[in-house]
Amino acid sequence: MKRFIEGASRHQGGLFPAHLDDFVDEDNPVRAVDAFVDMLDLRELGFSAVDPCATGRPGYHPAVLLKLYIYGYLNRISSSRRLEREAARNVELMWLTERLAPDHKTIADFRRDHGRAIRRVCAQFVVLCRDVGLFAQGIVAVDGSKFKAVNSRDNNFTRTKIAKRIEQADANIMRYLTALERADRQTGDVIEVQTTRLKEKIEKLRGRIASLHEMSRQVEAAPDKQISLNDPDARAMSMSGKGTNIVGYNVQIAVDAKHHLILAHDVSNIGNDRAFLASMGASAREASGIENVTVLADRGYYNREEVLACEGTGVEPCIPKTETSDAYKHGRFSIQDFRYDAKHDRYICPAGQHLTKAQARSDRGPNADTEHYRNLTACSDCPLKARCTPDNKVKRVKRWKHEEVLDAMQERFKHMPDAMKIRRQTVEHPFGTLKAWMGTTHFLTKTLENVKTEMSLQVLTYNLKRMITIFGVRSLIRIMAA
């Protein structure tokens, strides 16, 4: 075709560059992958087969397979079968692995057998970022997000799900029985075929109910009253939308507020974030190498025991207080309207009266760490009583014995008016990026340990791409070589 750029004939001979290195330019990210793996001490990180066996068939060096995986996750190729195909046709991978092309089982077994070592590689890259001085600001944002597991909702069973499915099956049986009774009053070949089909459906549903009752017994015997068939560690978790849930894992990350690098991460099958503040804060502090870090989190992390666990550890949480009272909806005062006087250990109510500590009771049980404040005399004839407490009761204000820790956190929060804006801009973008890379299926591996390894590879490649954006490939390679 004239006046178009013409390609070379498929049957014409030609001379390729003499060196494979000529296909990969100096700013190609694959060179950063190669330099990073070459700087690692794989034996110290826990990789096996670093030293070859004296007998038997030679195997692949762990560095080759590690480079293959990092390149794959960097380019959204996480399947072992796709990596096998790419290794045989991708020029960048040919350069990276020196034309080695392992089969998919060898690739998959490497990820499965070296989970802990791969997670240490991810931590080692964070150390590299710390040595460059990228975490000097000391502000991190923590958040959690739900990721799908290799387990559909139909293959996840809880008490509620089983009860609903049995109820639906019973309703369908009644509907089919009614149709069968109607068909018995008619004649003809078509009716006979319809009757046979209805009977088969009824028997199938009865068998389904029997299997659901058996599954119910297994669910009752399970520690957390939940069973997943495909991935035994995956759990049903509620989402923000009403009536929506997924079967998967809860991924926690702590992100540096300045460069948006992921300092620490964890994967759990616990569906809420309330138990992760102290652990994620401590992991972020250790990874950053800073003595004191400020941890920004949303209301889902507000847990007074977790906030107390951070006290004196160098982790300073900054979380908005959770409002659980509906007093304002009914036109009454809330706890925010009662001011605490620390000097005299008392509360000042909206009417200006003093609520003092009541005598402790010996039968409080689980509430033994909570103090009660009241003023019987002032409450009896207070003109604001109707707005203070319902049903003519005496107003009691409860105070946790470590409430000063929560008060100190609220003071920090007041001095950071943009805390939640910074948190949202910092931590939600990495989650969106990771989910876009992983696609609609999210995790490809099963069980919690393997999922943790897969997440570490995702975090490692995310941080690697961020460092390439900050420094460029050539500068990053010089940093690695230093």
C-alpha positions as CSV (number, residue, x, y, z in Angstrom):
1,M,0.0,0.0,0.0
2,K,1.5,3.3,-1.1
3,R,2.0,6.3,1.1
4,F,1.8,4.2,4.3
5,I,4.7,3.1,6.5
6,E,5.5,-0.4,5.3
7,G,6.5,-3.3,7.4
8,A,9.2,-5.9,6.6
9,S,8.2,-9.1,4.9
10,R,7.7,-12.1,7.1
11,H,9.8,-14.2,4.7
12,Q,12.7,-11.8,4.4
13,G,15.9,-12.6,6.3
14,G,17.5,-10.0,8.6
15,L,20.1,-9.4,11.3
16,F,18.9,-8.7,14.9
17,P,21.1,-6.7,17.2
18,A,24.1,-8.7,18.4
19,H,23.2,-8.4,22.0
20,L,19.9,-8.9,23.8
21,D,20.8,-5.9,25.9
22,D,20.2,-3.7,22.9
23,F,16.5,-4.4,23.1
24,V,16.2,-2.9,26.6
25,D,16.8,0.8,27.0
26,E,18.5,2.3,30.0
27,D,15.2,3.7,31.5
28,N,13.3,0.5,31.3
29,P,11.9,-0.5,34.7
30,V,13.0,-4.1,34.1
31,R,16.6,-2.9,34.9
32,A,15.4,-1.7,38.3
33,V,13.9,-5.1,39.0
34,D,17.2,-6.8,38.0
35,A,19.3,-4.4,40.2
36,F,17.1,-4.8,43.2
37,V,17.1,-8.6,43.2
38,D,20.9,-8.7,42.6
39,M,21.5,-6.5,45.7
40,L,19.6,-9.0,48.0
41,D,21.1,-11.6,50.2
42,L,18.7,-14.4,49.3
43,R,20.2,-16.9,51.7
44,E,19.7,-14.5,54.6
45,L,16.1,-13.8,53.5
46,G,15.3,-17.4,53.7
47,F,15.2,-18.6,50.1
48,S,16.1,-22.3,49.7
49,A,18.3,-23.8,46.9
50,V,20.6,-20.8,46.8
51,D,23.4,-23.3,46.7
52,P,23.1,-26.0,44.0
53,C,22.9,-29.7,44.9
54,A,25.9,-31.8,44.1
55,T,23.8,-34.5,42.4
56,G,20.5,-34.6,40.5
57,R,19.0,-32.4,37.9
58,P,20.0,-28.7,38.1
59,G,17.3,-26.3,39.2
60,Y,16.5,-22.6,38.7
61,H,18.3,-20.1,40.9
62,P,15.8,-18.4,43.3
63,A,16.9,-15.0,41.9
64,V,15.5,-15.9,38.4
65,L,12.1,-16.9,39.7
66,L,11.9,-13.9,42.1
67,K,12.8,-11.5,39.2
68,L,10.1,-13.2,37.1
69,Y,7.4,-12.7,39.8
70,I,8.4,-9.0,40.5
71,Y,8.3,-8.2,36.8
72,G,5.0,-10.1,36.4
73,Y,3.3,-8.2,39.2
74,L,4.8,-4.9,38.0
75,N,3.0,-5.5,34.7
76,R,-0.2,-7.0,36.1
77,I,0.8,-10.6,35.1
78,S,0.3,-12.6,38.3
79,S,-0.9,-16.0,36.9
80,S,1.9,-18.6,36.7
81,R,0.6,-19.9,33.3
82,R,0.7,-16.3,31.9
83,L,4.2,-15.9,33.2
84,E,5.3,-19.1,31.6
85,R,4.0,-17.8,28.2
86,E,5.5,-14.4,28.7
87,A,8.9,-15.8,29.5
88,A,9.0,-17.5,26.1
89,R,7.9,-14.5,24.0
90,N,8.6,-11.3,26.0
91,V,11.9,-9.7,25.1
92,E,12.1,-7.8,28.5
93,L,11.7,-11.1,30.3
94,M,14.2,-12.8,28.1
95,W,16.7,-10.1,29.1
96,L,15.7,-10.4,32.7
97,T,15.9,-14.2,33.0
98,E,18.7,-14.6,30.5
99,R,16.3,-16.5,28.2
100,L,15.3,-19.0,30.9
101,A,11.6,-20.0,30.7
102,P,10.4,-22.1,33.7
103,D,7.2,-24.0,33.4
104,H,4.1,-22.8,35.2
105,K,4.3,-25.4,38.0
106,T,7.9,-24.4,38.9
107,I,6.7,-20.8,39.0
108,A,3.7,-21.5,41.1
109,D,5.6,-23.8,43.5
110,F,8.2,-21.0,44.1
111,R,5.6,-18.6,45.3
112,R,3.9,-21.2,47.5
113,D,7.2,-22.5,49.1
114,H,8.9,-19.2,49.7
115,G,6.0,-17.1,51.2
116,R,7.9,-15.9,54.2
117,A,11.0,-15.1,52.2
118,I,9.0,-13.1,49.7
119,R,7.4,-11.1,52.5
120,R,10.9,-10.3,53.8
121,V,11.9,-9.0,50.3
122,C,9.0,-6.6,50.5
123,A,10.1,-5.4,53.9
124,Q,13.7,-5.1,52.6
125,F,12.5,-2.7,49.9
126,V,10.9,-0.5,52.6
127,V,14.3,-0.5,54.4
128,L,15.8,0.8,51.1
129,C,13.2,3.6,51.0
130,R,13.9,4.4,54.7
131,D,17.7,4.6,54.1
132,V,17.1,7.2,51.4
133,G,15.3,9.3,54.0
134,L,11.8,9.3,52.5
135,F,10.0,8.8,55.8
136,A,11.3,11.8,57.7
137,Q,7.9,13.4,58.1
138,G,6.6,10.8,60.5
139,I,2.9,11.0,59.5
140,V,1.2,7.8,58.2
141,A,-2.4,6.9,57.3
142,V,-3.9,3.5,58.1
143,D,-6.9,2.0,56.5
144,G,-8.4,-1.4,55.6
145,S,-10.2,-2.7,52.5
146,K,-11.9,-5.9,51.6
147,F,-10.4,-8.0,48.7
148,K,-12.2,-10.9,47.1
149,A,-11.0,-14.5,47.7
150,V,-11.2,-17.5,45.4
151,N,-14.5,-18.4,47.0
152,S,-17.9,-17.4,45.7
153,R,-20.7,-16.3,48.1
154,D,-22.6,-19.5,47.2
155,N,-19.8,-21.6,48.6
156,N,-19.7,-19.7,51.9
157,F,-22.0,-20.8,54.7
158,T,-23.2,-19.1,57.9
159,R,-26.1,-19.7,60.2
160,T,-28.1,-16.9,58.5
161,K,-27.3,-18.0,55.0
162,I,-28.3,-21.6,55.7
163,A,-31.6,-20.6,57.3
164,K,-32.5,-18.4,54.3
165,R,-31.5,-21.1,51.8
166,I,-33.6,-23.7,53.6
167,E,-36.5,-21.2,53.7
168,Q,-36.2,-20.6,50.0
169,A,-36.0,-24.3,49.2
170,D,-39.2,-25.0,51.3
171,A,-41.0,-22.2,49.5
172,N,-40.0,-23.7,46.1
173,I,-41.1,-27.1,47.1
174,M,-44.6,-25.8,48.2
175,R,-44.8,-24.0,44.8
176,Y,-43.9,-27.2,42.9
177,L,-46.3,-29.3,45.0
178,T,-49.1,-26.9,44.1
179,A,-48.2,-27.1,40.4
180,L,-48.1,-30.9,40.7
181,E,-51.5,-31.0,42.3
182,R,-52.9,-28.8,39.5
183,A,-51.3,-31.1,36.9
184,D,-52.8,-34.2,38.4
185,R,-56.3,-32.9,37.6
186,Q,-55.4,-32.7,33.9
187,T,-54.5,-35.4,31.3
188,G,-52.3,-35.6,28.2
189,D,-48.7,-36.5,27.2
190,V,-47.5,-32.9,27.9
191,I,-49.0,-33.0,31.4
192,E,-47.2,-36.3,32.1
193,V,-43.8,-34.9,31.1
194,Q,-44.5,-31.8,33.2
195,T,-45.4,-34.0,36.2
196,T,-42.2,-36.0,35.9
197,R,-40.1,-32.9,35.7
198,L,-41.8,-31.4,38.8
199,K,-41.2,-34.6,40.8
200,E,-37.5,-34.5,39.9
201,K,-37.3,-30.8,41.0
202,I,-38.9,-31.6,44.3
203,E,-36.6,-34.5,45.0
204,K,-33.6,-32.4,44.1
205,L,-34.7,-29.6,46.5
206,R,-35.3,-32.1,49.3
207,G,-31.8,-33.4,48.7
208,R,-30.5,-29.8,48.8
209,I,-32.3,-29.3,52.1
210,A,-30.7,-32.4,53.6
211,S,-27.3,-31.3,52.6
212,L,-28.0,-27.8,54.0
213,H,-28.9,-29.4,57.4
214,E,-25.7,-31.3,57.3
215,M,-23.8,-28.1,56.5
216,S,-25.6,-26.4,59.4
217,R,-24.1,-29.0,61.8
218,Q,-20.6,-28.4,60.4
219,V,-21.1,-24.6,60.8
220,E,-22.1,-25.0,64.4
221,A,-19.0,-27.1,65.0
222,A,-16.7,-24.4,63.4
223,P,-14.9,-22.0,65.8
224,D,-16.4,-18.9,64.2
225,K,-19.6,-20.4,62.9
226,Q,-18.6,-20.0,59.3
227,I,-17.4,-22.3,56.5
228,S,-15.9,-21.6,53.1
229,L,-15.5,-24.6,50.7
230,N,-13.0,-23.3,48.1
231,D,-10.8,-21.2,50.4
232,P,-11.1,-22.4,54.0
233,D,-9.6,-19.2,55.4
234,A,-11.8,-16.8,53.5
235,R,-14.7,-15.2,55.4
236,A,-17.9,-13.3,54.5
237,M,-17.4,-9.6,55.2
238,S,-20.0,-6.8,55.0
239,M,-19.3,-3.8,52.7
240,S,-20.4,-0.2,53.0
241,G,-23.4,-0.7,50.8
242,K,-26.6,-1.9,52.5
243,G,-27.1,-5.7,52.2
244,T,-23.8,-6.2,50.3
245,N,-21.0,-8.4,51.3
246,I,-18.1,-10.3,49.8
247,V,-16.2,-13.5,50.7
248,G,-12.6,-12.5,51.1
249,Y,-9.9,-10.9,53.2
250,N,-9.4,-7.6,55.1
251,V,-6.1,-6.0,53.9
252,Q,-4.5,-3.4,56.1
253,I,-1.9,-0.9,54.9
254,A,0.0,2.0,56.5
255,V,1.0,4.7,54.0
256,D,3.5,7.5,54.3
257,A,1.7,10.8,54.0
258,K,4.5,12.5,51.9
259,H,5.5,10.1,49.2
260,H,2.5,7.7,49.5
261,L,4.8,4.7,49.9
262,I,3.3,1.7,51.8
263,L,5.4,1.2,55.0
264,A,3.5,-1.8,56.4
265,H,0.7,-4.1,55.4
266,D,-1.2,-7.1,56.8
267,V,-3.9,-9.5,55.7
268,S,-6.6,-10.9,58.0
269,N,-9.9,-12.6,57.7
270,I,-11.4,-10.4,60.5
271,G,-14.1,-8.3,58.9
272,N,-13.6,-5.0,60.8
273,D,-10.7,-2.7,61.6
274,R,-11.1,-2.1,65.3
275,A,-8.3,-4.5,66.4
276,F,-5.6,-3.3,64.1
277,L,-4.7,0.2,65.2
278,A,-1.9,-0.7,67.6
279,S,-0.3,-3.4,65.5
280,M,-0.3,-1.4,62.3
281,G,0.9,1.7,64.1
282,A,3.8,-0.3,65.6
283,S,4.7,-1.9,62.3
284,A,4.7,1.6,60.6
285,R,6.9,3.1,63.3
286,E,9.4,0.2,63.0
287,A,9.5,0.4,59.2
288,S,9.9,4.2,59.2
289,G,12.7,4.2,61.8
290,I,11.2,7.3,63.4
291,E,10.9,7.5,67.2
292,N,7.4,9.0,67.1
293,V,4.8,8.7,64.3
294,T,1.4,10.2,64.0
295,V,-1.2,7.6,62.8
296,L,-4.2,8.9,61.0
297,A,-7.3,6.6,60.8
298,D,-11.0,6.8,60.3
299,R,-13.8,6.0,62.9
300,G,-13.6,2.3,62.1
301,Y,-10.4,2.2,64.1
302,Y,-11.8,3.9,67.2
303,N,-11.3,1.4,70.0
304,R,-10.3,2.7,73.4
305,E,-8.2,-0.5,74.3
306,E,-6.3,-0.1,71.0
307,V,-5.7,3.6,71.7
308,L,-4.5,2.8,75.2
309,A,-2.1,0.1,73.7
310,C,-0.4,2.8,71.7
311,E,0.3,5.0,74.7
312,G,4.0,5.3,75.4
313,T,5.1,3.3,72.4
314,G,5.9,6.2,70.1
315,V,2.6,5.7,68.2
316,E,0.3,8.7,68.4
317,P,-3.1,7.9,66.9
318,C,-5.4,10.6,65.5
319,I,-8.9,9.4,65.1
320,P,-12.3,11.2,65.2
321,K,-14.4,10.1,68.1
322,T,-17.3,7.8,67.4
323,E,-20.7,9.2,68.2
324,T,-23.0,6.4,69.3
325,S,-25.6,8.4,71.3
326,D,-28.9,9.4,69.7
327,A,-29.6,12.1,72.4
328,Y,-29.5,15.0,69.8
329,K,-32.1,13.3,67.7
330,H,-34.5,13.4,70.7
331,G,-33.6,17.0,71.7
332,R,-31.4,16.0,74.7
333,F,-27.9,16.9,75.7
334,S,-25.1,14.5,74.8
335,I,-21.8,13.7,76.6
336,Q,-20.1,16.5,74.7
337,D,-22.2,19.0,76.6
338,F,-20.7,17.9,79.9
339,R,-17.3,19.4,80.6
340,Y,-14.8,17.4,82.6
341,D,-12.8,19.3,85.3
342,A,-9.6,17.3,85.7
343,K,-8.3,19.3,88.6
344,H,-11.3,18.4,90.8
345,D,-12.2,15.2,89.1
346,R,-15.8,16.2,88.3
347,Y,-18.1,17.0,85.5
348,I,-19.9,20.3,84.9
349,C,-23.3,19.9,83.4
350,P,-25.1,22.3,81.0
351,A,-26.9,23.8,84.0
352,G,-23.6,24.7,85.7
353,Q,-23.9,22.0,88.4
354,H,-21.1,19.7,89.5
355,L,-21.4,16.0,89.0
356,T,-19.1,14.1,91.4
357,K,-17.9,10.6,91.5
358,A,-20.3,8.1,92.9
359,Q,-19.3,5.4,95.3
360,A,-17.9,2.3,93.6
361,R,-20.0,-0.8,93.7
362,S,-18.5,-4.2,94.3
363,D,-20.8,-6.0,91.8
364,R,-20.0,-4.1,88.6
365,G,-18.2,-7.0,87.0
366,P,-17.1,-6.0,83.4
367,N,-17.8,-2.3,84.2
368,A,-15.2,-2.2,87.0
369,D,-13.0,0.1,85.0
370,T,-15.8,2.7,84.5
371,E,-16.6,5.5,87.0
372,H,-20.0,7.1,87.4
373,Y,-20.6,10.8,88.1
374,R,-23.9,12.2,89.4
375,N,-25.5,14.9,91.5
376,L,-28.7,13.7,93.2
377,T,-29.6,16.9,94.8
378,A,-29.2,19.1,91.7
379,C,-31.0,16.7,89.4
380,S,-34.1,16.5,91.5
381,D,-35.4,20.1,90.7
382,C,-33.2,21.0,87.7
383,P,-35.2,23.0,85.0
384,L,-33.2,21.3,82.2
385,K,-33.9,17.8,83.4
386,A,-36.2,17.0,80.5
387,R,-33.4,17.8,78.1
388,C,-30.8,15.9,80.2
389,T,-32.3,12.5,81.0
390,P,-35.5,10.7,80.1
391,D,-38.1,9.2,82.4
392,N,-37.3,11.4,85.4
393,K,-34.0,9.5,86.0
394,V,-30.9,10.9,87.7
395,K,-28.3,11.9,85.1
396,R,-25.2,9.6,85.3
397,V,-22.1,10.4,83.3
398,K,-19.8,7.4,82.7
399,R,-16.0,7.9,82.4
400,W,-13.4,5.2,81.6
401,K,-10.5,5.1,84.0
402,H,-8.1,5.8,81.1
403,E,-10.2,8.5,79.5
404,E,-7.3,10.9,79.7
405,V,-5.7,9.0,76.9
406,L,-8.7,9.5,74.6
407,D,-8.9,13.2,75.7
408,A,-5.2,13.6,74.7
409,M,-6.0,12.1,71.3
410,Q,-8.9,14.4,70.8
411,E,-6.6,17.4,71.5
412,R,-4.2,16.1,68.8
413,F,-7.1,15.8,66.4
414,K,-8.2,19.4,67.1
415,H,-4.7,20.7,66.2
416,M,-4.9,18.8,62.9
417,P,-8.0,20.1,61.2
418,D,-7.0,18.5,57.9
419,A,-6.2,15.1,59.4
420,M,-9.1,13.3,57.7
421,K,-8.5,15.0,54.4
422,I,-4.8,14.0,54.5
423,R,-5.8,10.4,55.5
424,R,-8.2,10.1,52.6
425,Q,-5.8,11.5,50.0
426,T,-3.0,9.3,51.3
427,V,-4.4,5.8,51.9
428,E,-7.4,5.4,49.6
429,H,-5.4,6.0,46.3
430,P,-3.1,3.0,46.9
431,F,-6.1,0.7,47.5
432,G,-7.7,1.9,44.3
433,T,-4.4,1.3,42.4
434,L,-4.0,-2.2,43.9
435,K,-7.5,-3.2,43.1
436,A,-7.2,-1.9,39.5
437,W,-4.0,-3.9,39.1
438,M,-5.6,-7.1,40.5
439,G,-8.8,-6.9,38.5
440,T,-12.2,-8.1,39.4
441,T,-11.0,-11.5,40.7
442,H,-8.6,-9.9,43.2
443,F,-6.6,-12.7,44.9
444,L,-5.6,-15.8,42.8
445,T,-4.2,-17.9,45.7
446,K,-6.0,-19.7,48.5
447,T,-5.5,-19.8,52.3
448,L,-4.3,-16.9,54.5
449,E,-0.6,-17.6,54.2
450,N,-0.6,-17.7,50.4
451,V,-2.8,-14.6,50.2
452,K,-0.3,-12.7,52.5
453,T,2.5,-13.7,50.0
454,E,0.5,-12.5,47.0
455,M,-0.3,-9.2,48.8
456,S,3.4,-8.7,49.6
457,L,4.2,-9.0,45.9
458,Q,1.6,-6.4,45.1
459,V,2.9,-4.0,47.7
460,L,6.5,-4.5,46.7
461,T,5.7,-3.7,43.0
462,Y,3.6,-0.7,44.1
463,N,6.5,0.7,46.1
464,L,8.9,0.0,43.3
465,K,6.8,1.9,40.8
466,R,6.5,4.8,43.3
467,M,10.3,4.9,43.7
468,I,10.7,4.9,39.9
469,T,8.3,7.8,39.6
470,I,10.2,9.7,42.4
471,F,13.8,9.1,41.3
472,G,13.7,7.5,37.8
473,V,15.2,4.2,36.8
474,R,18.8,5.2,36.5
475,S,18.9,7.1,39.8
476,L,17.2,4.3,41.6
477,I,19.7,1.8,40.3
478,R,22.5,4.0,41.6
479,I,20.8,4.2,45.0
480,M,20.6,0.4,45.1
481,A,24.2,0.0,44.2
482,A,25.4,2.5,46.9
